[in-house]
Amino acid sequence: MKAAVNGQERELPDGITVAQLLDLLGAPQSGIAVARNERVVRRAEYASSEVCDGDTIEIIKAVAGG
């Protein structure tokens, strides 16, 4: 299955969830937001939100500063 993650197309396992994708990428547990097909995924739904073929995933890291 293929999905675009932060603009880069990746081959991913079938049935992977957002939580599993974040683990696979080594993303931090806090300070991030995830959008799937331009819709924000709630943190409580990471484990149940499945990434599908052709999806676009954006992982945004919070940055402090002024």
N, CA, C and O atoms as a Maestro MAE file, in Angstrom:
{
 s_m_m2io_version
 :::
 2.0.0
}

f_m_ct {
 s_m_title
 :::
 protein
 m_atom[264] {
  # First column is atom index #
  i_m_mmod_type
  r_m_x_coord
  r_m_y_coord
  r_m_z_coord
  i_m_residue_number
  s_m_chain_name
  s_m_pdb_residue_name
  s_m_pdb_atom_name
  i_m_atomic_number
  :::
  1 25 0.827 -1.151 0.000 1 A "MET " " N  " 7
  2 3 0.000 0.000 0.000 1 A "MET " " CA " 6
  3 2 0.891 1.239 0.000 1 A "MET " " C  " 6
  4 15 1.931 1.261 0.657 1 A "MET " " O  " 8
  5 25 0.478 2.273 -0.740 2 A "LYS " " N  " 7
  6 3 1.267 3.496 -0.808 2 A "LYS " " CA " 6
  7 2 0.466 4.661 -0.241 2 A "LYS " " C  " 6
  8 15 -0.740 4.773 -0.463 2 A "LYS " " O  " 8
  9 25 1.156 5.521 0.492 3 A "ALA " " N  " 7
  10 3 0.568 6.742 1.022 3 A "ALA " " CA " 6
  11 2 1.651 7.811 1.032 3 A "ALA " " C  " 6
  12 15 2.837 7.502 1.150 3 A "ALA " " O  " 8
  13 25 1.244 9.055 0.907 4 A "ALA " " N  " 7
  14 3 2.186 10.171 0.964 4 A "ALA " " CA " 6
  15 2 2.282 10.645 2.412 4 A "ALA " " C  " 6
  16 15 1.273 10.973 3.038 4 A "ALA " " O  " 8
  17 25 3.498 10.676 2.931 5 A "VAL " " N  " 7
  18 3 3.728 11.131 4.305 5 A "VAL " " CA " 6
  19 2 4.629 12.356 4.220 5 A "VAL " " C  " 6
  20 15 5.780 12.274 3.792 5 A "VAL " " O  " 8
  21 25 4.079 13.495 4.637 6 A "ASN " " N  " 7
  22 3 4.787 14.777 4.546 6 A "ASN " " CA " 6
  23 2 5.375 14.996 3.149 6 A "ASN " " C  " 6
  24 15 6.520 15.421 2.994 6 A "ASN " " O  " 8
  25 25 4.555 14.691 2.141 7 A "GLY " " N  " 7
  26 3 4.938 14.949 0.760 7 A "GLY " " CA " 6
  27 2 5.793 13.877 0.104 7 A "GLY " " C  " 6
  28 15 6.123 13.986 -1.077 7 A "GLY " " O  " 8
  29 25 6.154 12.847 0.851 8 A "GLN " " N  " 7
  30 3 6.992 11.783 0.295 8 A "GLN " " CA " 6
  31 2 6.186 10.491 0.218 8 A "GLN " " C  " 6
  32 15 5.636 10.038 1.221 8 A "GLN " " O  " 8
  33 25 6.118 9.901 -0.970 9 A "GLU " " N  " 7
  34 3 5.376 8.655 -1.118 9 A "GLU " " CA " 6
  35 2 6.141 7.520 -0.452 9 A "GLU " " C  " 6
  36 15 7.346 7.364 -0.646 9 A "GLU " " O  " 8
  37 25 5.414 6.729 0.340 10 A "ARG " " N  " 7
  38 3 6.029 5.611 1.066 10 A "ARG " " CA " 6
  39 2 5.222 4.346 0.858 10 A "ARG " " C  " 6
  40 15 4.001 4.377 0.707 10 A "ARG " " O  " 8
  41 25 5.927 3.249 0.853 11 A "GLU " " N  " 7
  42 3 5.296 1.928 0.842 11 A "GLU " " CA " 6
  43 2 5.066 1.550 2.298 11 A "GLU " " C  " 6
  44 15 6.015 1.490 3.079 11 A "GLU " " O  " 8
  45 25 3.817 1.296 2.669 12 A "LEU " " N  " 7
  46 3 3.458 0.982 4.051 12 A "LEU " " CA " 6
  47 2 2.733 -0.352 4.126 12 A "LEU " " C  " 6
  48 15 2.126 -0.790 3.148 12 A "LEU " " O  " 8
  49 25 2.795 -1.004 5.291 13 A "PRO " " N  " 7
  50 3 2.069 -2.265 5.457 13 A "PRO " " CA " 6
  51 2 0.556 -2.045 5.394 13 A "PRO " " C  " 6
  52 15 0.054 -1.028 5.873 13 A "PRO " " O  " 8
  53 25 -0.150 -2.973 4.817 14 A "ASP " " N  " 7
  54 3 -1.614 -2.906 4.803 14 A "ASP " " CA " 6
  55 2 -2.140 -2.894 6.237 14 A "ASP " " C  " 6
  56 15 -1.624 -3.600 7.104 14 A "ASP " " O  " 8
  57 25 -3.164 -2.090 6.473 15 A "GLY " " N  " 7
  58 3 -3.815 -2.066 7.777 15 A "GLY " " CA " 6
  59 2 -3.087 -1.254 8.834 15 A "GLY " " C  " 6
  60 15 -3.477 -1.295 10.001 15 A "GLY " " O  " 8
  61 25 -2.044 -0.519 8.471 16 A "ILE " " N  " 7
  62 3 -1.300 0.255 9.461 16 A "ILE " " CA " 6
  63 2 -2.171 1.399 9.982 16 A "ILE " " C  " 6
  64 15 -2.894 2.038 9.218 16 A "ILE " " O  " 8
  65 25 -2.095 1.643 11.270 17 A "THR " " N  " 7
  66 3 -2.835 2.740 11.874 17 A "THR " " CA " 6
  67 2 -1.937 3.971 11.983 17 A "THR " " C  " 6
  68 15 -0.724 3.881 11.789 17 A "THR " " O  " 8
  69 25 -2.526 5.096 12.290 18 A "VAL " " N  " 7
  70 3 -1.742 6.320 12.489 18 A "VAL " " CA " 6
  71 2 -0.743 6.111 13.622 18 A "VAL " " C  " 6
  72 15 0.412 6.518 13.502 18 A "VAL " " O  " 8
  73 25 -1.166 5.486 14.717 19 A "ALA " " N  " 7
  74 3 -0.261 5.229 15.847 19 A "ALA " " CA " 6
  75 2 0.919 4.368 15.415 19 A "ALA " " C  " 6
  76 15 2.058 4.655 15.784 19 A "ALA " " O  " 8
  77 25 0.665 3.322 14.642 20 A "GLN " " N  " 7
  78 3 1.739 2.450 14.178 20 A "GLN " " CA " 6
  79 2 2.666 3.183 13.214 20 A "GLN " " C  " 6
  80 15 3.876 2.961 13.226 20 A "GLN " " O  " 8
  81 25 2.107 4.051 12.383 21 A "LEU " " N  " 7
  82 3 2.920 4.842 11.468 21 A "LEU " " CA " 6
  83 2 3.855 5.768 12.243 21 A "LEU " " C  " 6
  84 15 5.033 5.892 11.905 21 A "LEU " " O  " 8
  85 25 3.333 6.414 13.275 22 A "LEU " " N  " 7
  86 3 4.166 7.302 14.091 22 A "LEU " " CA " 6
  87 2 5.299 6.528 14.757 22 A "LEU " " C  " 6
  88 15 6.431 7.008 14.821 22 A "LEU " " O  " 8
  89 25 4.994 5.335 15.249 23 A "ASP " " N  " 7
  90 3 6.041 4.478 15.838 23 A "ASP " " CA " 6
  91 2 7.085 4.109 14.786 23 A "ASP " " C  " 6
  92 15 8.287 4.170 15.046 23 A "ASP " " O  " 8
  93 25 6.620 3.728 13.601 24 A "LEU " " N  " 7
  94 3 7.514 3.342 12.514 24 A "LEU " " CA " 6
  95 2 8.465 4.482 12.135 24 A "LEU " " C  " 6
  96 15 9.631 4.253 11.813 24 A "LEU " " O  " 8
  97 25 7.950 5.702 12.178 25 A "LEU " " N  " 7
  98 3 8.745 6.870 11.807 25 A "LEU " " CA " 6
  99 2 9.578 7.418 12.964 25 A "LEU " " C  " 6
  100 15 10.410 8.304 12.767 25 A "LEU " " O  " 8
  101 25 9.355 6.891 14.172 26 A "GLY " " N  " 7
  102 3 10.084 7.385 15.335 26 A "GLY " " CA " 6
  103 2 9.644 8.776 15.756 26 A "GLY " " C  " 6
  104 15 10.429 9.537 16.321 26 A "GLY " " O  " 8
  105 25 8.395 9.105 15.482 27 A "ALA " " N  " 7
  106 3 7.868 10.427 15.831 27 A "ALA " " CA " 6
  107 2 7.713 10.548 17.345 27 A "ALA " " C  " 6
  108 15 7.448 9.556 18.024 27 A "ALA " " O  " 8
  109 25 7.876 11.751 17.871 28 A "PRO " " N  " 7
  110 3 7.714 11.950 19.311 28 A "PRO " " CA " 6
  111 2 6.266 11.701 19.747 28 A "PRO " " C  " 6
  112 15 5.344 11.818 18.940 28 A "PRO " " O  " 8
  113 25 6.073 11.363 21.006 29 A "GLN " " N  " 7
  114 3 4.742 11.069 21.535 29 A "GLN " " CA " 6
  115 2 3.916 12.338 21.780 29 A "GLN " " C  " 6
  116 15 2.687 12.278 21.818 29 A "GLN " " O  " 8
  117 25 4.579 13.470 21.943 30 A "SER " " N  " 7
  118 3 3.858 14.715 22.194 30 A "SER " " CA " 6
  119 2 4.415 15.812 21.293 30 A "SER " " C  " 6
  120 15 5.470 15.651 20.678 30 A "SER " " O  " 8
  121 25 3.699 16.917 21.225 31 A "GLY " " N  " 7
  122 3 4.159 18.050 20.447 31 A "GLY " " CA " 6
  123 2 3.972 17.907 18.953 31 A "GLY " " C  " 6
  124 15 4.633 18.595 18.175 31 A "GLY " " O  " 8
  125 25 3.063 17.005 18.534 32 A "ILE " " N  " 7
  126 3 2.802 16.835 17.108 32 A "ILE " " CA " 6
  127 2 1.300 16.865 16.850 32 A "ILE " " C  " 6
  128 15 0.495 16.660 17.759 32 A "ILE " " O  " 8
  129 25 0.945 17.120 15.616 33 A "ALA " " N  " 7
  130 3 -0.430 17.006 15.147 33 A "ALA " " CA " 6
  131 2 -0.387 16.195 13.860 33 A "ALA " " C  " 6
  132 15 0.589 16.248 13.111 33 A "ALA " " O  " 8
  133 25 -1.453 15.445 13.612 34 A "VAL " " N  " 7
  134 3 -1.509 14.605 12.416 34 A "VAL " " CA " 6
  135 2 -2.782 14.928 11.638 34 A "VAL " " C  " 6
  136 15 -3.869 15.027 12.207 34 A "VAL " " O  " 8
  137 25 -2.623 15.088 10.330 35 A "ALA " " N  " 7
  138 3 -3.772 15.271 9.450 35 A "ALA " " CA " 6
  139 2 -3.765 14.134 8.434 35 A "ALA " " C  " 6
  140 15 -2.723 13.778 7.882 35 A "ALA " " O  " 8
  141 25 -4.935 13.581 8.203 36 A "ARG " " N  " 7
  142 3 -5.110 12.522 7.200 36 A "ARG " " CA " 6
  143 2 -6.070 13.059 6.158 36 A "ARG " " C  " 6
  144 15 -7.225 13.352 6.464 36 A "ARG " " O  " 8
  145 25 -5.598 13.190 4.930 37 A "ASN " " N  " 7
  146 3 -6.412 13.749 3.846 37 A "ASN " " CA " 6
  147 2 -7.009 15.100 4.229 37 A "ASN " " C  " 6
  148 15 -8.193 15.363 4.017 37 A "ASN " " O  " 8
  149 25 -6.152 15.948 4.800 38 A "GLU " " N  " 7
  150 3 -6.471 17.325 5.168 38 A "GLU " " CA " 6
  151 2 -7.472 17.454 6.324 38 A "GLU " " C  " 6
  152 15 -8.053 18.522 6.520 38 A "GLU " " O  " 8
  153 25 -7.676 16.388 7.081 39 A "ARG " " N  " 7
  154 3 -8.535 16.431 8.270 39 A "ARG " " CA " 6
  155 2 -7.709 16.009 9.471 39 A "ARG " " C  " 6
  156 15 -7.017 14.992 9.435 39 A "ARG " " O  " 8
  157 25 -7.788 16.796 10.532 40 A "VAL " " N  " 7
  158 3 -7.017 16.508 11.740 40 A "VAL " " CA " 6
  159 2 -7.496 15.196 12.360 40 A "VAL " " C  " 6
  160 15 -8.697 14.946 12.468 40 A "VAL " " O  " 8
  161 25 -6.537 14.367 12.764 41 A "VAL " " N  " 7
  162 3 -6.845 13.114 13.464 41 A "VAL " " CA " 6
  163 2 -6.633 13.380 14.952 41 A "VAL " " C  " 6
  164 15 -5.547 13.793 15.359 41 A "VAL " " O  " 8
  165 25 -7.651 13.147 15.755 42 A "ARG " " N  " 7
  166 3 -7.519 13.336 17.195 42 A "ARG " " CA " 6
  167 2 -6.572 12.302 17.770 42 A "ARG " " C  " 6
  168 15 -6.538 11.156 17.323 42 A "ARG " " O  " 8
  169 25 -5.808 12.715 18.761 43 A "ARG " " N  " 7
  170 3 -4.841 11.816 19.396 43 A "ARG " " CA " 6
  171 2 -5.533 10.537 19.893 43 A "ARG " " C  " 6
  172 15 -4.961 9.451 19.799 43 A "ARG " " O  " 8
  173 25 -6.733 10.657 20.410 44 A "ALA " " N  " 7
  174 3 -7.484 9.496 20.917 44 A "ALA " " CA " 6
  175 2 -7.843 8.516 19.798 44 A "ALA " " C  " 6
  176 15 -8.177 7.362 20.069 44 A "ALA " " O  " 8
  177 25 -7.777 8.966 18.544 45 A "GLU " " N  " 7
  178 3 -8.140 8.116 17.409 45 A "GLU " " CA " 6
  179 2 -6.934 7.565 16.656 45 A "GLU " " C  " 6
  180 15 -7.105 6.846 15.671 45 A "GLU " " O  " 8
  181 25 -5.716 7.886 17.098 46 A "TYR " " N  " 7
  182 3 -4.514 7.408 16.403 46 A "TYR " " CA " 6
  183 2 -4.513 5.881 16.269 46 A "TYR " " C  " 6
  184 15 -4.200 5.349 15.203 46 A "TYR " " O  " 8
  185 25 -4.860 5.188 17.342 47 A "ALA " " N  " 7
  186 3 -4.788 3.720 17.341 47 A "ALA " " CA " 6
  187 2 -5.891 3.076 16.489 47 A "ALA " " C  " 6
  188 15 -5.749 1.930 16.065 47 A "ALA " " O  " 8
  189 25 -6.975 3.794 16.238 48 A "SER " " N  " 7
  190 3 -8.081 3.207 15.479 48 A "SER " " CA " 6
  191 2 -8.201 3.776 14.064 48 A "SER " " C  " 6
  192 15 -8.991 3.273 13.265 48 A "SER " " O  " 8
  193 25 -7.433 4.812 13.747 49 A "SER " " N  " 7
  194 3 -7.503 5.438 12.426 49 A "SER " " CA " 6
  195 2 -6.532 4.744 11.479 49 A "SER " " C  " 6
  196 15 -5.315 4.883 11.606 49 A "SER " " O  " 8
  197 25 -7.077 4.004 10.541 50 A "GLU " " N  " 7
  198 3 -6.263 3.231 9.605 50 A "GLU " " CA " 6
  199 2 -5.869 4.076 8.405 50 A "GLU " " C  " 6
  200 15 -6.686 4.814 7.854 50 A "GLU " " O  " 8
  201 25 -4.625 3.961 8.011 51 A "VAL " " N  " 7
  202 3 -4.124 4.634 6.814 51 A "VAL " " CA " 6
  203 2 -4.498 3.757 5.609 51 A "VAL " " C  " 6
  204 15 -4.253 2.551 5.609 51 A "VAL " " O  " 8
  205 25 -5.086 4.376 4.599 52 A "CYS " " N  " 7
  206 3 -5.526 3.637 3.418 52 A "CYS " " CA " 6
  207 2 -4.658 3.984 2.209 52 A "CYS " " C  " 6
  208 15 -3.988 5.016 2.179 52 A "CYS " " O  " 8
  209 25 -4.687 3.107 1.226 53 A "ASP " " N  " 7
  210 3 -3.925 3.314 0.002 53 A "ASP " " CA " 6
  211 2 -4.305 4.662 -0.619 53 A "ASP " " C  " 6
  212 15 -5.485 4.958 -0.801 53 A "ASP " " O  " 8
  213 25 -3.299 5.469 -0.939 54 A "GLY " " N  " 7
  214 3 -3.535 6.757 -1.568 54 A "GLY " " CA " 6
  215 2 -3.744 7.911 -0.600 54 A "GLY " " C  " 6
  216 15 -3.893 9.055 -1.030 54 A "GLY " " O  " 8
  217 25 -3.758 7.634 0.699 55 A "ASP " " N  " 7
  218 3 -3.945 8.699 1.687 55 A "ASP " " CA " 6
  219 2 -2.772 9.670 1.680 55 A "ASP " " C  " 6
  220 15 -1.660 9.329 1.276 55 A "ASP " " O  " 8
  221 25 -3.047 10.874 2.132 56 A "THR " " N  " 7
  222 3 -2.019 11.882 2.345 56 A "THR " " CA " 6
  223 2 -1.975 12.166 3.839 56 A "THR " " C  " 6
  224 15 -2.966 12.598 4.427 56 A "THR " " O  " 8
  225 25 -0.827 11.922 4.442 57 A "ILE " " N  " 7
  226 3 -0.635 12.121 5.877 57 A "ILE " " CA " 6
  227 2 0.356 13.262 6.072 57 A "ILE " " C  " 6
  228 15 1.430 13.275 5.472 57 A "ILE " " O  " 8
  229 25 -0.016 14.215 6.917 58 A "GLU " " N  " 7
  230 3 0.885 15.295 7.292 58 A "GLU " " CA " 6
  231 2 1.127 15.215 8.792 58 A "GLU " " C  " 6
  232 15 0.181 15.192 9.579 58 A "GLU " " O  " 8
  233 25 2.377 15.172 9.182 59 A "ILE " " N  " 7
  234 3 2.757 15.155 10.587 59 A "ILE " " CA " 6
  235 2 3.446 16.487 10.865 59 A "ILE " " C  " 6
  236 15 4.485 16.799 10.285 59 A "ILE " " O  " 8
  237 25 2.855 17.254 11.752 60 A "ILE " " N  " 7
  238 3 3.324 18.601 12.028 60 A "ILE " " CA " 6
  239 2 3.875 18.662 13.444 60 A "ILE " " C  " 6
  240 15 3.198 18.277 14.397 60 A "ILE " " O  " 8
  241 25 5.101 19.145 13.580 61 A "LYS " " N  " 7
  242 3 5.732 19.275 14.885 61 A "LYS " " CA " 6
  243 2 5.581 20.699 15.381 61 A "LYS " " C  " 6
  244 15 5.813 21.653 14.638 61 A "LYS " " O  " 8
  245 25 5.190 20.842 16.643 62 A "ALA " " N  " 7
  246 3 5.080 22.160 17.254 62 A "ALA " " CA " 6
  247 2 6.481 22.723 17.471 62 A "ALA " " C  " 6
  248 15 7.402 22.010 17.869 62 A "ALA " " O  " 8
  249 25 6.617 24.013 17.201 63 A "VAL " " N  " 7
  250 3 7.903 24.685 17.365 63 A "VAL " " CA " 6
  251 2 7.683 25.916 18.234 63 A "VAL " " C  " 6
  252 15 6.806 26.735 17.956 63 A "VAL " " O  " 8
  253 25 8.480 26.040 19.280 64 A "ALA " " N  " 7
  254 3 8.389 27.210 20.154 64 A "ALA " " CA " 6
  255 2 9.226 28.341 19.569 64 A "ALA " " C  " 6
  256 15 10.219 28.113 18.878 64 A "ALA " " O  " 8
  257 25 8.816 29.518 19.854 65 A "GLY " " N  " 7
  258 3 9.606 30.652 19.383 65 A "GLY " " CA " 6
  259 2 8.727 31.850 19.121 65 A "GLY " " C  " 6
  260 15 7.518 31.818 19.351 65 A "GLY " " O  " 8
  261 25 9.334 32.883 18.650 66 A "GLY " " N  " 7
  262 3 8.555 34.096 18.457 66 A "GLY " " CA " 6
  263 2 8.777 34.749 17.184 66 A "GLY " " C  " 6
  264 15 8.173 35.785 16.908 66 A "GLY " " O  " 8
  :::
 }
 m_bond[263] {
  # First column is bond index #
  i_m_from
  i_m_to
  i_m_order
  :::
  1 1 2 1
  2 2 3 1
  3 3 4 2
  4 3 5 1
  5 5 6 1
  6 6 7 1
  7 7 8 2
  8 7 9 1
  9 9 10 1
  10 10 11 1
  11 11 12 2
  12 11 13 1
  13 13 14 1
  14 14 15 1
  15 15 16 2
  16 15 17 1
  17 17 18 1
  18 18 19 1
  19 19 20 2
  20 19 21 1
  21 21 22 1
  22 22 23 1
  23 23 24 2
  24 23 25 1
  25 25 26 1
  26 26 27 1
  27 27 28 2
  28 27 29 1
  29 29 30 1
  30 30 31 1
  31 31 32 2
  32 31 33 1
  33 33 34 1
  34 34 35 1
  35 35 36 2
  36 35 37 1
  37 37 38 1
  38 38 39 1
  39 39 40 2
  40 39 41 1
  41 41 42 1
  42 42 43 1
  43 43 44 2
  44 43 45 1
  45 45 46 1
  46 46 47 1
  47 47 48 2
  48 47 49 1
  49 49 50 1
  50 50 51 1
  51 51 52 2
  52 51 53 1
  53 53 54 1
  54 54 55 1
  55 55 56 2
  56 55 57 1
  57 57 58 1
  58 58 59 1
  59 59 60 2
  60 59 61 1
  61 61 62 1
  62 62 63 1
  63 63 64 2
  64 63 65 1
  65 65 66 1
  66 66 67 1
  67 67 68 2
  68 67 69 1
  69 69 70 1
  70 70 71 1
  71 71 72 2
  72 71 73 1
  73 73 74 1
  74 74 75 1
  75 75 76 2
  76 75 77 1
  77 77 78 1
  78 78 79 1
  79 79 80 2
  80 79 81 1
  81 81 82 1
  82 82 83 1
  83 83 84 2
  84 83 85 1
  85 85 86 1
  86 86 87 1
  87 87 88 2
  88 87 89 1
  89 89 90 1
  90 90 91 1
  91 91 92 2
  92 91 93 1
  93 93 94 1
  94 94 95 1
  95 95 96 2
  96 95 97 1
  97 97 98 1
  98 98 99 1
  99 99 100 2
  100 99 101 1
  101 101 102 1
  102 102 103 1
  103 103 104 2
  104 103 105 1
  105 105 106 1
  106 106 107 1
  107 107 108 2
  108 107 109 1
  109 109 110 1
  110 110 111 1
  111 111 112 2
  112 111 113 1
  113 113 114 1
  114 114 115 1
  115 115 116 2
  116 115 117 1
  117 117 118 1
  118 118 119 1
  119 119 120 2
  120 119 121 1
  121 121 122 1
  122 122 123 1
  123 123 124 2
  124 123 125 1
  125 125 126 1
  126 126 127 1
  127 127 128 2
  128 127 129 1
  129 129 130 1
  130 130 131 1
  131 131 132 2
  132 131 133 1
  133 133 134 1
  134 134 135 1
  135 135 136 2
  136 135 137 1
  137 137 138 1
  138 138 139 1
  139 139 140 2
  140 139 141 1
  141 141 142 1
  142 142 143 1
  143 143 144 2
  144 143 145 1
  145 145 146 1
  146 146 147 1
  147 147 148 2
  148 147 149 1
  149 149 150 1
  150 150 151 1
  151 151 152 2
  152 151 153 1
  153 153 154 1
  154 154 155 1
  155 155 156 2
  156 155 157 1
  157 157 158 1
  158 158 159 1
  159 159 160 2
  160 159 161 1
  161 161 162 1
  162 162 163 1
  163 163 164 2
  164 163 165 1
  165 165 166 1
  166 166 167 1
  167 167 168 2
  168 167 169 1
  169 169 170 1
  170 170 171 1
  171 171 172 2
  172 171 173 1
  173 173 174 1
  174 174 175 1
  175 175 176 2
  176 175 177 1
  177 177 178 1
  178 178 179 1
  179 179 180 2
  180 179 181 1
  181 181 182 1
  182 182 183 1
  183 183 184 2
  184 183 185 1
  185 185 186 1
  186 186 187 1
  187 187 188 2
  188 187 189 1
  189 189 190 1
  190 190 191 1
  191 191 192 2
  192 191 193 1
  193 193 194 1
  194 194 195 1
  195 195 196 2
  196 195 197 1
  197 197 198 1
  198 198 199 1
  199 199 200 2
  200 199 201 1
  201 201 202 1
  202 202 203 1
  203 203 204 2
  204 203 205 1
  205 205 206 1
  206 206 207 1
  207 207 208 2
  208 207 209 1
  209 209 210 1
  210 210 211 1
  211 211 212 2
  212 211 213 1
  213 213 214 1
  214 214 215 1
  215 215 216 2
  216 215 217 1
  217 217 218 1
  218 218 219 1
  219 219 220 2
  220 219 221 1
  221 221 222 1
  222 222 223 1
  223 223 224 2
  224 223 225 1
  225 225 226 1
  226 226 227 1
  227 227 228 2
  228 227 229 1
  229 229 230 1
  230 230 231 1
  231 231 232 2
  232 231 233 1
  233 233 234 1
  234 234 235 1
  235 235 236 2
  236 235 237 1
  237 237 238 1
  238 238 239 1
  239 239 240 2
  240 239 241 1
  241 241 242 1
  242 242 243 1
  243 243 244 2
  244 243 245 1
  245 245 246 1
  246 246 247 1
  247 247 248 2
  248 247 249 1
  249 249 250 1
  250 250 251 1
  251 251 252 2
  252 251 253 1
  253 253 254 1
  254 254 255 1
  255 255 256 2
  256 255 257 1
  257 257 258 1
  258 258 259 1
  259 259 260 2
  260 259 261 1
  261 261 262 1
  262 262 263 1
  263 263 264 2
  :::
 }
}
